Structures are given as structure tokens and as C-alpha cells.
Amino acid sequence: MASASFYARLDFLVNHLRILLMKKMVPVLAVFFMFTLTVYAQPATHLAAFETAYQLFETNLAGDKDSNPSVIKQFTTLVQNHPEQPLFLAYLGSAYTLKARDAFAPWTRLSNVDRGLDMVDKALIMLEPEHDEMKLRGSVVSMETRLVAISTFLKVPGFLNRLQPAKDLLTETLADPVFNQAPAIVRGRIYLNAADAAKRDKDVDKERHLLTKAVEILPDSRFKTEAQSRLLALQN
């Protein structure tokens, strides 16, 4: 039979081994903990950055040209950090067309608008079925990417021949079942853009119909005010 001293020494060795194992596990656990924090913090971080850039983009779109450099800088960072995200690339491309809008020199305008449209085209090519399921701050990525593209195409000069691609994309988007899953603000703005296309075709009845649909679903915003004003003008 083993002596008491043997069991005492065995107990000491087991405890010592346990302590050594715990010490070796501390760095591993620390790395695992930091990795977990990083993974779960990233979505919140890039969503916050996107929301900031988006709000600035809307300010720029409304006419504040001084905000354009910051918009381009912020969306450039988002695209660099998330090259797989077509929506960020679409907004960056649209921001470059806004830079062209506000530029003085014709060659600067053409350079920036070409660069911007190339980015928007690439964003559309990047769209996959998975983007019909993917959402950013509650908005379907595929639908918002198309909205940015349509709006951009309709706003660039006619000689760039983007009107027909905008119309084709509108037809495709409005017929897509995923359209109904998009937030009201996105659907309403797509209707508003469709009304712009109808106006260019001088189709007053279609324009009125689309403006009515836009007013019905748009939340209070400058876009709803615009739709209401245009609808009122058509009725007078």
C-alpha cells in the first residue's frame, strides 16, 4: 500500500501541473477573447461609419458641394475595408459624379463622371442573389445599390447615354419580387426616379401614377415633399 507521503507528493504534482496548464492557456484565451471582440465589433463599427458617410452623401446630393471631399474620403475607406460590398462602391461612384457636377473645368468634370460611372457599373456587376438577402441598417443591399445606380444614371448629362440603362434597370427593379422587401424610403425613391424617366418620355399619366405611389409610401422627407410638389403641379 502506498504511503501517505506518496499521495501528498502526487497531489502536489497534479496541482502544479494544473497551474502550469492554466498559465499556458491564459495567452490562448486572451487571443480568443480579443478575436471574438473584433469579429462582433466590426459590423457595428462599419455600420456606424456607413451611416455617417451616407448622411454626408445626402447632404452633398442636396447641393452642399463642400461636403464632397469628406464623402469621397469616407466611402473610399469603406470600400478599401469592405471590397466585397457593392453598396459602398455604388455610393463612392455616385459621389464622384457629384464631384463632377460641381467641378468648374470641363476636363475635370468628364474625368470624375467617367470614374464614378465605372464604379457604379462595377457595383451592379457585383450583385449576386445573396445581396437580395443581405441587409444594411434594415435596407436590402441589392435594392439600395440599384437605387443609387438609377439615380446616378438619371442625373448625369445626356451625352453619356445613361438614360436607357436607367430605364432598363427601373423596369427590372420594379418587377423584382425583392422590391417589396425594401424599406419604404428606398421603394419610394425608386418610384420617384421612375417618375423622372416618365417625365423625360413626356408620359404625363405614367408620371402622375408613379408620383402618387411615391407619395403614398415615402416617409416625411425632402423626397416626399418633392413628389408632392410635382404631383400638385401636374394636377393644376
N, C-alpha and C positions, 0 to 999 in steps of 0.2 A: 504494500500500500504506500502511495506517495505521502511524503511528509507535509506538514502544514507550511513549512518554509518553501517547498516546491510550488505549492498553489499560490503562495504570496508572490513569488517571483514571476509565475505565469501571468497572474493578474496584472502585475506591473508592466510586463512586456505588451500585453494586449492593450492596456490603456495608453501606453507610449506609442504604439502603432496607430491607434485611433487618432491621437493628437497629430501625428505626422501626416496622416491621410487628410485630415481636416485642413491642415496648413497648406498642403499642396492643392486642395480643392478651392481654397479661397480665391486665387487668381482666376481659376476657371469660372467659378461662379460670378466673379466680378465682370469678366468679359461677357458672359452670357447675359447678365443683367443690363450692361451697357448696350449690348446688341439689341436686346428686346426694347429698351427705351428708344433707341434710334429708329427701329422699324416702326414702332407705333407713333412716334413723334413726327415722322416725315409727312404723312398725309395731312395732319393738322397744320404743319409748317407750310407746305406748298399750297394748301388751300387758302391760308391767310395771305400768302404772297400773291396768289392769283386774284383774290378778291380785291386787294389793294390796287393791283395793276389794272384790273377790269374797271374799277370805279374811275381811275385816272383816264383810261381809254374812253369811257363815255363822256368825260369832260372834254377831252380832245375832239371827239366826234361832234360834240355840240358846238365847237368853234373855238375852243381855247387852244390856240396853236403853241403857246408857251409850255404846255404840258407834254407835248410830243416827245422831246428827248427823254423824259423820265419814263414815258410809256414804252418806248423802244428799248430802253435800258432794262426795265423790269421784265418785259416779256422775253428779251434776249436771254436773261438769266434763267427764266423758267424753261425756255426751250433747251438751253445747254444742260440743265439739270434733269430735264424730262424729255429727251428727244423722241420718245415713243408716243408722246401726247399730241395728236393732231390739232386739238383746240388751241393750245398755246401757240403753235406755229401759224394757225389761221389769224389769230389776233395780232401776232407780230407782223405778218404780211399786210394786214389791213392798216396797221399803224404806219407802215412805210408809205402806203398810198395816201394817208392823211398828211404825212410829211411832204409828199409831192404836191398835194392840194395847196399847201401853204407856202411852198417854195417860190422864190422870185424868178430865178433863172430857168428858162425852158429846158436846158440840158439837165439841170438838177431835178426838175420835175419828172422828166422822162426816165432818168436813171432810177429814181426812187419808186416810181409807179411800176416799172418793169420788175424791180427787185421784189416789191410787195406782192404783185400778182403771181410771180413764180412761187413764192412761199405759200400763198393761198392754194394754188394748183396742187402743190405737193401735199398740203394738208388734206385735200379732198381725196387724193390718191391713197393716202394712208388709212382712210376709213375702212374698217372691217366690220363684220357682223357683231363682234364683241363690243364695238363702240355704241351699238344700239342698246346694250345692256348697261354700259358704263355711265355713271353719273358723277358730276362735279357740282357741289353745292346744290344738289337736287335737280340739276339740268342734264338731260340726255346729251352726251358728248357728240354723237353723230348729228343730231338736230341743230345744236348750237353752232357746230362747225359749219354746217350748211347755211345757217342764217348769216354768219359772218361773211361767208363767201358770196352769197346772193347780194347782200347789202353792199359789199365792196364792188362787185361787178357792176351794179346799177349806178354807182356813184363815180366811176372813172369815166374819162372822156370817151365819146362815141367812136373815135377813130381807132381805139384799142380793140374794138369788136368783141365786147364782153356782154352786150345786151342779150344776144341769143343764148349763150351759155347760161346766163342768169335765168332766162325764161325756161330753158330746159330743166335746170336744177329746181326751179319752183314747181314745175309740173310733177317732177319725180318726188319731190319732198312732200307736197300736199297729198299725193296718192299713197305715200308710205304709211302703213299701219302704225309705225313707231311715232309718227307725227302727233297722234292723240295722247301719247305718253309724255310729251314735252310740257314744261310749265306754261302757264297762260301767257307770261310775258314773251316767251320765245314764239309760241304759236301766233300770238297777236302781231308781233313784229314781222313774222313771215307773211301774214295776211297783208300787212301794211306795205311790204315790199312788192307783193303780188299786185296790189292796187297801183303801185308806181309803174309796174310793167304794163298794166292795162291802160293806164293814162297815156303812155307812150304810143300805144296802139290805137289811141282815140276811141277806146271801147268804154263809153261812159257807164253803161248799165253794169258791166263787169266790175268796173272800178267802184261804183256805188255799192254793189253787193259785197265786195271784199272789204271795203271800209266799214260797212255795217258789222261784218263779222269781227273785224279788228276791235271796234268799239265795244262790242258785246263781251269780249273776253279779256281785253287788256286791263291790268290793274292801273290805278291812278299813277300817271307818269307823263312825261313830256310827249311820249309816243301816243298815248291815248288822247291827249289834248290836240295833237297834230291830226289824228284820224277824225276826231270830232269836228275840227275846223274845216277840214277838207270835205267831209260829208255834208256839212251845213252849206258850204259854198256850192256844192252840186245840186242841192235841193232848192236853192234860190234862183 
